[in-house]
Amino acid sequence: SSKHAIVDMNDPLIPAFFDENDFSVSKPSGDLLYVGRITESKGVEDACKAARIAGKRLLVAGVGNKKLVTDGAVYLGPVSMSERNRLMSEASALLCPTRAFEANGNVAIEAQLCGTPVISTNHGGWLETVINGQTGWRIADVPEMVQAIAKVGLLDDRQAIRKSAVERFSMRNIRHRYDTYFRSILSPC
């Protein structure tokens, strides 16, 4: 019986899962990264402002309103999956300052599978995916994001961040939760 097979039937929420072999750990470049839709609700403007205040370069990959990429951030536009994964593995941190409720935030999981710390807002799915002070920092506003950027060096064990993400989100571990859940609904009470 695996520790991953324990399911509370009152809360059968099972997180997204990923093939850990699709992601690799690299030495950080020093750049920050934003990946996602470029909309006001995703907080890209906040990411740009925080990076500028922190004195760091921010790379922005995604589709949407490129006019929201401000404060000296570098707009990369849409990138391929392999390029996105390379950028994530080389980033010092991934910024996810969503203003709206984010149900899961797969990009944060993917960054952690690359060993990259995540700086996210402190609500929604980020509460489930970002372990504050271990795999990243959860923040409330731009000043806290600037502070988190300054502290990202404290999370320099990229293998530990990856290990945590693999334990929580790899398909080889999550499959047990699906199996247990489906068996529970198929078996008579």
Secondary structure, 3 states (H helix, E strand, C coil): CCHHHCCCCCCCCCCCCECHHHCCCCCCCCCEEEECCECHHHCHHHHHHHHHHHCCCEEEECCECHHHCCCCCEEEECCCHHHHHHHHHHCCEEEECCCCCCCCCHHHHHHHHCCCCEEEECCCCHHHHCCECCCEEEECCHHHHHHHHHHHHHHCCHHHHHHHHHHHHEHHHHHHHHHHHHHHHHCCC
